[in-house]
Each structure stands twice: as C-alpha cells, then as structure tokens.
Amino acid sequence: MELKIGNDDFNLLINQDNIILDGKDDFILFGSSRNFNGWGKFRSVYYHVCPPGREIKAEDEERYIDDLVLKKKLSTPAAVILIPSSSIKNEIISIGPVSAIINIFKEPNKSSICDNISVSIMVVVDQVLNQGILLKIILDIQKTLQTVLRDRGVDYDKLNSPSIEMVCKGVNEAKNLDKIQEIEDLTRECVKKAVSLALEELGYPPSITQILSAAGVEIDDLVAAGAELLVGVDDTPELRAKIRGQLIKSLQDINVISLVLAGIRVEDDYQLHRVRDVDVDDDPAYLYADEVLGMAIANQIAGTKAIFNFKRYDEDKPGIISSLGPMLDDICAGLVAGCLSRIFEE
C-alpha cells in the first residue's frame, strides 16, 4: 500500500513486513534505535522486520543492511532500522504537515501482555526546522509516548528502549518559525492517536485476568489451589471446569475487579518500597489490610459463609497462594474461597 503523507514531499510504502519512507529530496533524520543512533541526511528510511529466530551478528550487520538496500532498490543514501519481531501492528495518523507512523510489535517467546511489546515510532514533519525546535519535538514525542503507554496499562519501565525517529525537510538557524506551537500540538495529537489505535489492536488495555497474569497468577493456578483443599468431594475434571468458570465469572464483577486491582497496586508499591517508612517484606502481623481485602472479595462473591472459607485458604495457603506476596496471597485466597463457596452453594 503506497500512501502520500505531508505535502507530497514524502512517499510511504507500508505492509506487514516493510515500511519505506522516500523523500523527493534529501531530508534530515534524527534517530534513536538499536542500529541507528544519531542524525544525518538521507533520501529514504527502511524499517526491516527480521524473521523470527534470525540472529544477525554485529560484525555481519553492516553487510546485511547493504544487501537490503540493494535488494529493495532503496533511494540512497538510505537508513535501515532493524526490527526483531514475529508480528507487527502499524498505525499512521497524519494531520496537516505532521505524520506519526507507529510500529508496535510483540517480542518472540514472551506471553505476558504487560511486558511483551516493543515500540518504534517515526514522526515526519514536512517543514524545515531549527535544531532547538527539532530537539523539543523529539522530547514531546518521548513524553507523549510514555504517557499513552502507561494510560493503556503498559508498564513503560519493562519495555525495551523505544526506537524514535524524527524526520524533517531540513534544518536551518531560523529563530522565529511560523506556527511552531501548532506543529508541536499536532505532533502530540498524532502520536497519541496512532499509539492508542495500535495498542487497541494488540488488546490493550489489558483485562483483569491479564493483569493477574502479569502479577504471576494464572487462572489455572487458582483452580489448582482451590482443588487442593476439597473436603468430602472428589477432585474431577468436571469440578475443576466449574471452578474455572466461576473464577472467570467472578472476575467480571466490577467490585471484585476493584478489590483485586487495589491489592495488586498496593503490593507493587510495597515490593518496590515506594512508600517511605513502610516495609512489609516479611509480612508483619500488624498488617491486616490484606486480609480485609481478601475477606471483602470472598464476601462479594458468595456472602458471609465465604469469609469462613477464606480463613482456611489464608492459613493453609495451598498451591500458588503460598508463593505470593503479602497482599496478593490474600486476594487470591479470597477469590478461591468465594468461588468454591459459590459452587457448593448451588
């Protein structure tokens, strides 16, 4: 698919495996990526998706890139940016002279939704800019990208360093360029819209089960923990299927979701010692807010009787529950206790 962006000074060819930007004339490219870090004059930029499992040795990288330039018949001088990925989502937003081209791709061999993506972004401004404005726009891109990712539930700190490229027609020393504030505003708007759309296609923001998974808890782990303390009934595949179904159903209740999220967020803050003078690494006896949350979850799912069931799971800590932190173990005990109580109530 070939698209025009900006004011006809650039052509963009994009498909699942290729993104090629061609300029009518040489343009300025500022870049911060694994194999391109710096700036220079170019006639084309090529984002190349490396095949899964294809490792390119550092000493072979230059020759590999030269071969790509010849194979793709790129306009030279050309900048080639390598993207290791098995799947990639592209989004393009153009408003006036500004275009944002976003590539969000999943890392091979990773499954957790909250730390399995990498981001590459190229912003094209079809105008001549001075260096100060150019650098300010690059900072705006970084801040906007970081804000949108965090707003959509992506842990920015777990990402590989995002690849950011900035393209403009040229650089001069002009001090008072017209409509600079407008260009900055358009850049932020384009980046925000493009990143949001790409994340939505990849399933962001995450569901509560995906958030639990990112915290180290899978639904099947909870099923196994629930089955471990069965009394008077056989542990059968049919019963485990019922437990699983009830867990999924309970995690659709906004009140259960709210209580689970509260516990996960608090645990995260405590583990990273984000609260001064608070240390719960050894799960002190005076900390009982975790049990309050656990009992509230159990009660929300199956009423008062589930609170007594919660006590069993909290004390015995079967399965996955025994390996969790001070907040998360009680949250999971409450989930399991509530669901088991609901099942045997019916």
C-alpha positions as CSV (number, residue, x, y, z in Angstrom):
1,M,0.0,0.0,0.0
2,E,1.5,3.3,-1.1
3,L,0.4,6.5,0.8
4,K,1.2,10.2,0.5
5,I,1.9,11.9,3.7
6,G,2.7,15.5,4.5
7,N,2.6,17.9,1.5
8,D,3.6,15.4,-1.3
9,D,7.3,15.7,-0.3
10,F,7.4,12.1,1.0
11,N,6.0,8.8,-0.1
12,L,5.3,5.9,2.2
13,L,5.2,2.2,1.3
14,I,3.8,0.1,4.1
15,N,2.8,-3.6,4.5
16,Q,3.1,-6.3,7.1
17,D,6.9,-6.7,6.7
18,N,8.1,-3.4,5.2
19,I,7.9,0.4,5.9
20,I,9.8,2.5,3.4
21,L,9.8,6.3,3.5
22,D,11.1,8.0,0.4
23,G,11.8,11.8,0.2
24,K,11.5,13.8,-3.0
25,D,14.8,15.4,-1.9
26,D,17.3,14.6,0.9
27,F,15.8,15.0,4.3
28,I,17.1,15.2,7.9
29,L,16.7,12.1,10.1
30,F,17.3,12.1,13.8
31,G,17.2,8.6,15.3
32,S,17.5,6.6,18.5
33,S,17.3,2.9,17.9
34,R,19.4,-0.2,18.2
35,N,21.3,0.1,15.0
36,F,20.7,3.8,14.1
37,N,21.6,6.4,16.7
38,G,22.4,9.9,15.5
39,W,21.4,12.1,12.6
40,G,22.2,12.7,9.0
41,K,20.9,13.5,5.5
42,F,19.0,10.7,3.8
43,R,16.8,10.0,0.8
44,S,15.0,7.0,2.3
45,V,14.3,5.2,5.6
46,Y,13.5,1.5,5.7
47,Y,12.1,-0.4,8.7
48,H,13.0,-4.0,8.2
49,V,11.2,-6.8,10.1
50,C,13.8,-9.5,10.8
51,P,12.4,-13.1,10.6
52,P,11.7,-14.8,13.9
53,G,14.8,-16.5,15.3
54,R,17.1,-14.7,12.8
55,E,20.1,-13.5,14.7
56,I,22.4,-11.0,13.0
57,K,25.9,-10.9,14.4
58,A,27.3,-7.4,15.0
59,E,30.1,-8.0,12.5
60,D,27.6,-9.0,9.8
61,E,25.1,-6.2,10.4
62,E,26.6,-3.7,8.0
63,R,26.8,-6.1,5.1
64,Y,23.2,-7.3,5.9
65,I,22.0,-3.7,5.7
66,D,23.9,-3.1,2.4
67,D,22.3,-6.1,0.9
68,L,18.8,-4.9,1.9
69,V,19.4,-1.5,0.3
70,L,20.3,-3.2,-3.0
71,K,17.5,-5.8,-2.8
72,K,14.8,-3.2,-2.0
73,K,16.3,-0.8,-4.5
74,L,16.2,2.0,-1.9
75,S,16.9,5.6,-2.8
76,T,20.3,6.4,-1.4
77,P,21.6,7.5,1.0
78,A,19.3,5.1,2.9
79,A,18.9,4.5,6.7
80,V,17.9,0.9,7.6
81,I,16.3,0.2,11.0
82,L,16.1,-3.4,12.1
83,I,13.0,-4.7,14.0
84,P,13.2,-8.2,15.6
85,S,9.6,-9.4,15.5
86,S,7.2,-12.2,14.7
87,S,4.2,-9.8,14.4
88,I,3.8,-6.1,14.0
89,K,1.0,-3.6,14.1
90,N,1.3,-0.4,12.2
91,E,-0.8,2.8,12.6
92,I,-0.4,6.1,10.7
93,I,-2.0,9.4,11.7
94,S,-1.5,12.5,9.5
95,I,-2.7,15.9,10.4
96,G,-1.5,18.8,8.2
97,P,2.2,18.7,7.8
98,V,2.7,16.2,10.6
99,S,2.5,12.3,10.3
100,A,3.1,9.8,13.1
101,I,4.0,6.2,12.0
102,I,3.8,3.7,14.8
103,N,5.1,0.2,14.8
104,I,4.2,-1.9,17.9
105,F,5.4,-5.4,17.8
106,K,5.5,-8.4,20.1
107,E,8.7,-9.9,21.2
108,P,9.2,-13.6,20.3
109,N,8.9,-16.1,23.1
110,K,7.1,-13.9,25.6
111,S,3.5,-14.2,26.7
112,S,2.7,-11.7,29.4
113,I,0.7,-8.9,27.9
114,C,2.2,-6.2,30.1
115,D,5.9,-6.7,29.2
116,N,6.0,-8.3,25.8
117,I,6.0,-5.4,23.3
118,S,8.4,-3.1,21.8
119,V,7.6,0.3,20.2
120,S,9.1,2.1,17.2
121,I,7.8,5.5,16.2
122,M,8.7,7.8,13.3
123,V,7.3,11.3,13.1
124,V,7.6,13.2,9.8
125,V,7.3,16.9,9.7
126,D,7.0,18.3,6.2
127,Q,8.8,21.6,7.1
128,V,12.3,23.0,7.7
129,L,13.0,23.3,11.4
130,N,15.8,24.7,13.5
131,Q,17.7,22.4,15.8
132,G,16.2,23.7,19.0
133,I,12.6,23.1,17.8
134,L,13.6,19.7,16.4
135,L,15.0,18.6,19.8
136,K,12.0,19.9,21.6
137,I,9.6,17.9,19.4
138,I,11.7,14.8,20.0
139,L,11.2,15.3,23.7
140,D,7.5,15.8,23.2
141,I,7.3,12.5,21.3
142,Q,9.0,10.7,24.1
143,K,6.8,12.2,26.8
144,T,3.6,11.6,24.8
145,L,4.6,8.0,24.1
146,Q,5.3,7.3,27.7
147,T,2.0,8.9,28.8
148,V,-0.1,7.0,26.4
149,L,1.5,3.6,27.1
150,R,1.0,4.0,30.8
151,D,-2.6,5.2,30.4
152,R,-3.3,2.0,28.4
153,G,-1.8,-0.3,31.0
154,V,1.7,-0.9,29.6
155,D,4.5,-0.8,32.1
156,Y,6.8,1.6,30.4
157,D,9.7,0.6,32.6
158,K,9.6,-3.0,31.4
159,L,9.8,-2.1,27.7
160,N,12.9,-2.2,25.7
161,S,14.1,1.3,24.9
162,P,11.6,2.6,22.3
163,S,13.0,3.4,18.9
164,I,12.2,7.0,18.0
165,E,13.0,8.6,14.6
166,M,12.2,12.2,13.6
167,V,12.2,13.3,10.0
168,C,12.0,16.9,8.7
169,K,12.7,18.5,5.3
170,G,15.8,20.3,6.6
171,V,17.5,22.2,9.4
172,N,18.3,25.9,9.4
173,E,19.1,28.5,12.0
174,A,15.9,30.5,11.9
175,K,14.8,31.7,15.3
176,N,11.1,32.5,14.7
177,L,9.5,29.9,12.5
178,D,5.8,30.4,11.8
179,K,3.3,28.1,13.5
180,I,5.8,26.2,15.6
181,Q,3.4,25.8,18.5
182,E,0.9,24.3,16.1
183,I,3.4,21.8,14.9
184,E,4.2,20.8,18.4
185,D,0.5,20.4,19.2
186,L,-0.1,18.4,16.0
187,T,2.8,16.1,16.8
188,R,1.5,15.2,20.2
189,E,-2.0,14.6,18.8
190,C,-0.7,12.4,16.0
191,V,1.5,10.3,18.3
192,K,-1.3,9.9,20.9
193,K,-3.9,8.8,18.3
194,A,-1.6,6.4,16.5
195,V,-0.2,4.7,19.6
196,S,-3.7,4.3,21.1
197,L,-5.0,2.7,17.9
198,A,-2.1,0.3,17.6
199,L,-2.4,-0.7,21.3
200,E,-6.1,-1.3,20.9
201,E,-5.4,-3.8,18.1
202,L,-3.0,-5.7,20.3
203,G,-5.5,-6.0,23.1
204,Y,-4.7,-3.1,25.4
205,P,-5.7,-2.0,27.9
206,P,-5.3,-5.5,29.5
207,S,-8.2,-7.4,31.1
208,I,-8.2,-8.2,34.8
209,T,-7.1,-11.8,34.1
210,Q,-4.1,-10.5,32.1
211,I,-3.2,-8.1,34.9
212,L,-3.3,-11.1,37.3
213,S,-1.1,-13.0,34.8
214,A,1.4,-10.1,34.7
215,A,1.5,-10.3,38.6
216,G,2.4,-14.0,38.3
217,V,-1.1,-15.6,38.8
218,E,-2.8,-17.7,36.1
219,I,-6.5,-18.8,36.3
220,D,-5.3,-22.5,36.2
221,D,-3.1,-21.8,39.3
222,L,-6.1,-20.6,41.2
223,V,-8.1,-23.6,40.1
224,A,-5.4,-26.0,41.3
225,A,-5.2,-24.1,44.7
226,G,-9.0,-24.4,45.1
227,A,-9.0,-28.1,44.4
228,E,-6.2,-28.7,46.9
229,L,-8.4,-28.1,49.9
230,L,-11.5,-30.0,48.8
231,V,-13.3,-31.9,51.6
232,G,-15.9,-34.6,51.0
233,V,-15.8,-34.3,47.2
234,D,-13.6,-35.8,44.5
235,D,-11.2,-33.7,42.5
236,T,-12.5,-34.3,39.0
237,P,-12.0,-32.5,35.6
238,E,-15.7,-31.6,35.7
239,L,-15.3,-29.9,39.1
240,R,-12.2,-28.1,38.0
241,A,-14.0,-26.8,35.0
242,K,-16.7,-25.4,37.3
243,I,-14.1,-23.7,39.5
244,R,-12.5,-22.2,36.4
245,G,-15.9,-21.0,35.1
246,Q,-16.8,-19.4,38.4
247,L,-13.4,-17.7,38.7
248,I,-13.9,-16.1,35.2
249,K,-17.5,-15.1,36.1
250,S,-16.5,-13.6,39.4
251,L,-13.7,-11.6,37.7
252,Q,-16.4,-9.9,35.6
253,D,-17.9,-8.3,38.7
254,I,-16.7,-4.7,38.9
255,N,-16.5,-4.8,42.7
256,V,-14.3,-7.9,42.6
257,I,-12.2,-6.3,39.9
258,S,-11.8,-3.1,42.0
259,L,-10.7,-5.1,45.1
260,V,-8.2,-7.2,43.1
261,L,-6.7,-4.2,41.4
262,A,-6.4,-2.4,44.7
263,G,-4.4,-5.3,46.2
264,I,-2.2,-5.7,43.1
265,R,-1.4,-2.0,43.0
266,V,-0.6,-1.8,46.7
267,E,1.6,-4.9,46.5
268,D,3.5,-3.4,43.6
269,D,4.2,-0.2,45.6
270,Y,5.2,-2.2,48.7
271,Q,7.6,-4.5,46.7
272,L,9.3,-1.5,45.2
273,H,9.4,0.4,48.5
274,R,7.6,3.4,47.1
275,V,6.2,4.4,50.4
276,R,8.6,5.9,52.9
277,D,9.0,4.2,56.3
278,V,6.9,1.2,55.1
279,D,8.5,-2.2,54.8
280,V,6.2,-5.3,54.6
281,D,8.8,-7.7,53.1
282,D,8.4,-10.1,56.0
283,D,4.5,-9.9,56.0
284,P,4.3,-8.4,59.5
285,A,1.5,-9.5,61.9
286,Y,0.2,-6.0,62.3
287,L,-0.6,-5.8,58.6
288,Y,-4.2,-7.0,58.3
289,A,-5.5,-4.8,55.4
290,D,-4.5,-7.7,53.1
291,E,-7.0,-9.9,55.0
292,V,-9.6,-7.2,54.9
293,L,-9.3,-7.2,51.1
294,G,-9.4,-11.0,50.9
295,M,-12.5,-11.2,53.0
296,A,-14.2,-8.5,51.1
297,I,-13.6,-10.4,47.8
298,A,-14.9,-13.7,49.3
299,N,-17.9,-11.9,50.7
300,Q,-18.7,-10.2,47.4
301,I,-18.7,-13.5,45.6
302,A,-20.6,-15.7,48.0
303,G,-21.6,-13.8,51.1
304,T,-20.7,-14.2,54.8
305,K,-20.1,-18.0,54.6
306,A,-17.3,-17.4,52.2
307,I,-15.4,-15.4,54.8
308,F,-15.0,-18.6,56.9
309,N,-13.8,-20.5,53.9
310,F,-11.3,-17.7,53.2
311,K,-9.7,-18.4,56.6
312,R,-8.9,-21.9,55.5
313,Y,-7.2,-20.8,52.3
314,D,-5.4,-17.9,54.1
315,E,-4.0,-20.2,56.7
316,D,-3.1,-23.2,54.6
317,K,-2.0,-21.3,51.6
318,P,-2.4,-24.1,49.0
319,G,-0.6,-24.1,45.7
320,I,0.2,-20.7,44.1
321,I,-1.1,-18.8,47.2
322,S,2.0,-19.9,49.2
323,S,4.4,-18.2,46.8
324,L,2.7,-14.8,46.6
325,G,3.4,-11.6,48.4
326,P,1.5,-10.3,51.5
327,M,-1.3,-8.6,49.6
328,L,-1.6,-10.9,46.6
329,D,-1.8,-14.1,48.6
330,D,-4.9,-12.9,50.4
331,I,-6.5,-11.6,47.3
332,C,-6.2,-15.0,45.7
333,A,-7.3,-16.8,48.8
334,G,-10.4,-14.6,48.8
335,L,-11.1,-15.3,45.1
336,V,-10.7,-19.1,45.5
337,A,-12.7,-19.2,48.7
338,G,-15.5,-17.2,47.3
339,C,-15.7,-19.2,44.1
340,L,-15.6,-22.6,45.9
341,S,-18.3,-21.4,48.3
342,R,-20.5,-20.2,45.4
343,I,-20.1,-23.5,43.6
344,F,-21.2,-25.6,46.6
345,E,-24.0,-23.3,47.4
346,E,-25.7,-24.1,44.0
